[in-house]
Amino acid sequence: MLQLAGPSDCMSTARRIFYDLFRILEASRALLFDEETILSQECWLRLQNSLSRNATRWEPLEEIITLMIQASAFTLRAGAIIDKIPEEERFTDPSVALIAAEGLDVQGNIYNWHTKALLQLVQDGPNEYSKLALLYYHALLIFLSGNYDYFTYWDNIPAPVLSPAEVSEHLSSVLYLSGEVLHHSKIPGVMLFFPVTVAGARARTVYQQSEILNLLSLVFCKGFVVANKIRDGLLKRWAEKDREETIHLAT
């Protein structure tokens, strides 16, 4: 519907609400499924820049969604570049180092957002949407790191890789904030699929996995039956990870 109507900053109240909701869900979808989105097209980016400039105040949630869209586009472009480089050349090809440097820029923008968001929280106090924005912040950092820390050709190159302790800290924040949003707000549970899935991909302890399953169960009970599909995907991933670790120990 939005694509047919085209980008326009002259929106009715109802259309603006629809647009804002669409941005959240579409940014999450693009990241989770590693797919393109119309929101990364120049015309839609210009629209959001125009809306942000004309806003009476800075909105942390709108800005973190913009960063999610940018991270999605960057991930797709970086992946396409890496795929064209033979595996044996990825340790020496200069394009790999450039992708690491660009990733650090993306990470820096995310950290800058966090600093600005915390300053606003001190002034205005927290609300349900500031918690959702912080939830996306923690998940986005884990997601960005995952584009690098699974691959050895970035081991000796400065890249936006989080340490295991940092991943664990952000994961704990995702679990806590997800519970806060689900239990103490009217925000639809579907908006948590991106951070909960990212956390699930990094969950290593029985406690973490149990907490994620509890969150998905609560989302399911609130009417979003697709939560069970995400649960099944995570259970399969955890089982495969356990098998890999068992084989590794055996060898």
C-alpha positions in Angstrom: 0.0 0.0 0.0 2.7 2.4 0.9 4.8 1.6 -2.2 1.8 2.2 -4.4 1.0 5.5 -2.7 4.7 6.5 -2.9 6.7 8.4 -0.3 5.1 11.7 0.8 5.6 13.7 4.0 2.0 15.0 3.7 0.3 12.2 5.6 -2.9 11.9 7.4 -2.7 10.9 11.1 -3.9 7.4 10.3 -1.4 7.0 7.4 1.5 8.2 9.6 0.6 5.7 12.3 0.5 3.0 9.6 3.8 4.1 8.2 5.5 4.1 11.6 4.3 0.7 12.4 5.3 -0.6 8.9 8.8 0.7 9.4 9.3 -1.2 12.6 7.9 -4.5 11.2 9.7 -4.1 7.9 13.1 -3.3 9.4 12.7 -6.4 11.6 11.8 -8.6 8.7 14.6 -7.4 6.5 17.2 -8.1 9.3 15.7 -11.5 10.3 15.4 -12.8 6.8 18.4 -11.1 5.2 16.3 -9.5 2.5 16.0 -6.2 0.8 13.4 -3.6 1.9 11.9 -0.6 0.0 12.8 1.5 3.1 16.4 1.4 2.1 15.6 3.0 -1.2 16.8 6.6 -1.6 13.2 8.0 -2.0 12.1 6.4 1.3 15.3 7.5 3.1 14.7 11.0 2.0 11.2 10.9 3.3 12.3 9.8 6.7 15.0 12.4 6.8 12.4 15.1 6.0 10.0 13.8 8.7 12.9 13.8 11.2 14.0 17.3 10.3 10.4 18.7 10.7 9.7 16.9 14.0 9.4 19.0 17.1 11.7 16.7 19.1 14.1 13.8 18.5 12.4 10.4 18.6 14.8 7.6 19.7 12.5 4.8 18.4 12.4 6.3 14.9 16.1 6.8 14.8 17.0 3.3 15.9 14.6 1.9 13.2 16.6 4.0 10.7 19.8 2.4 12.0 18.2 -1.0 11.7 17.4 -0.3 8.0 20.9 1.0 7.4 22.4 -2.1 9.0 20.2 -4.4 6.9 21.3 -2.7 3.7 24.9 -2.8 4.8 24.7 -6.5 5.7 23.3 -7.4 2.2 25.9 -5.3 0.4 28.8 -6.7 2.5 27.6 -10.3 2.0 27.4 -9.8 -1.7 31.0 -8.5 -1.8 32.3 -11.4 0.3 30.5 -14.0 -1.8 32.5 -12.8 -4.9 35.8 -13.3 -3.1 37.3 -16.9 -3.2 37.5 -18.3 0.4 41.3 -18.7 0.3 41.7 -15.0 -0.7 39.4 -13.6 2.1 42.3 -13.3 4.5 44.2 -10.9 2.3 41.7 -9.2 0.0 41.5 -5.5 0.9 37.7 -5.5 0.5 37.4 -7.6 3.6 39.2 -4.9 5.7 37.1 -2.2 4.2 33.9 -4.1 5.2 35.3 -4.3 8.7 35.9 -0.5 8.7 32.4 0.2 7.5 31.0 -2.1 10.1 32.8 -0.1 12.8 31.2 3.0 11.4 27.8 1.4 11.7 28.6 0.3 15.2 29.8 3.8 16.1 26.4 5.2 14.9 24.6 2.7 17.1 26.7 3.7 20.1 26.1 7.4 19.4 22.4 6.8 19.3 22.6 5.1 22.7 24.4 8.1 24.3 21.8 10.5 23.0 18.9 8.2 24.0 20.3 7.9 27.6 20.5 11.7 27.8 16.9 12.0 26.8 15.9 9.3 29.3 17.5 11.3 32.1 15.5 14.4 31.1 12.1 12.7 30.3 12.1 9.4 32.1 11.5 6.0 30.6 8.3 5.0 28.8 7.2 1.8 26.9 8.5 3.0 23.6 11.9 4.1 25.0 12.2 0.5 26.4 11.4 -0.9 23.0 14.0 1.4 21.4 16.6 0.2 23.9 15.6 -3.4 23.2 16.4 -2.9 19.5 19.7 -1.2 20.4 20.9 -4.3 22.3 19.7 -6.7 19.6 21.2 -4.7 16.8 24.7 -4.7 18.3 24.5 -8.5 18.7 23.2 -8.8 15.2 26.0 -6.7 13.7 28.7 -8.6 15.7 27.3 -11.8 14.3 28.2 -10.7 10.8 31.8 -10.9 11.8 32.6 -13.1 14.8 31.5 -16.3 13.1 34.3 -15.9 10.4 38.0 -16.3 11.0 39.1 -13.9 8.3 38.2 -11.0 10.6 40.0 -12.4 13.6 43.1 -10.1 13.2 41.3 -7.1 11.6 39.6 -4.3 13.7 35.8 -5.1 13.3 32.6 -4.5 15.3 33.0 -7.8 17.1 31.6 -8.0 20.7 33.4 -10.1 23.3 31.5 -13.1 24.7 31.0 -11.1 27.9 29.6 -8.2 25.9 27.2 -10.5 24.0 26.1 -12.0 27.3 25.4 -8.6 28.7 23.4 -7.4 25.7 21.5 -10.7 25.7 20.6 -10.2 29.3 19.3 -6.7 28.5 17.2 -8.1 25.6 15.6 -10.7 27.9 14.9 -8.1 30.7 13.5 -5.4 28.4 11.4 -7.9 26.4 9.8 -9.0 29.7 9.2 -5.4 30.6 7.6 -4.6 27.2 5.4 -7.7 27.2 4.2 -7.4 30.9 3.9 -3.6 31.3 2.9 -2.2 27.9 0.3 -2.5 25.2 3.0 -2.9 22.5 2.2 -5.9 20.3 4.4 -8.9 20.9 5.1 -9.2 17.2 7.5 -6.2 17.6 9.8 -8.4 19.7 10.4 -11.1 17.1 13.7 -9.5 15.9 15.4 -9.0 19.3 14.1 -12.3 20.7 15.3 -14.3 17.7 18.7 -12.6 17.8 19.0 -13.4 21.5 17.9 -17.0 20.8 20.7 -17.4 18.2 23.2 -16.5 21.0 21.5 -18.2 24.0 23.9 -20.8 25.4 22.6 -21.5 28.9 19.5 -23.5 29.9 18.3 -20.4 31.8 18.6 -18.1 28.7 16.9 -20.6 26.5 14.1 -21.1 29.0 13.6 -17.3 29.3 13.3 -17.0 25.5 10.8 -19.8 25.3 8.7 -18.2 28.0 8.7 -14.9 26.1 7.6 -16.6 22.9 4.9 -18.5 24.8 3.6 -15.2 26.1 3.6 -13.6 22.7 1.7 -16.7 21.4 -0.9 -16.4 24.1 -1.5 -12.8 23.1 -2.6 -13.9 19.7 0.6 -14.0 17.6 0.7 -17.7 16.6 3.7 -17.2 14.4 5.7 -17.2 17.7 5.5 -21.0 17.6 7.3 -21.0 14.3 10.1 -18.9 15.8 10.2 -21.2 18.8 10.5 -24.3 16.6 13.3 -22.7 14.6 15.2 -21.9 17.8 14.7 -25.4 19.2 16.1 -26.9 16.0 19.1 -24.5 16.1 19.9 -25.3 19.7 19.7 -29.0 19.1 22.1 -28.7 16.1 24.4 -26.6 18.3 24.4 -29.3 21.0 25.2 -32.0 18.4 28.1 -30.0 17.0 29.5 -29.4 20.5 29.2 -33.1 21.3 31.0 -34.1 18.1 33.7 -31.5 18.8 34.3 -32.9 22.4 34.3 -36.4 21.1 37.1 -35.6 18.6 
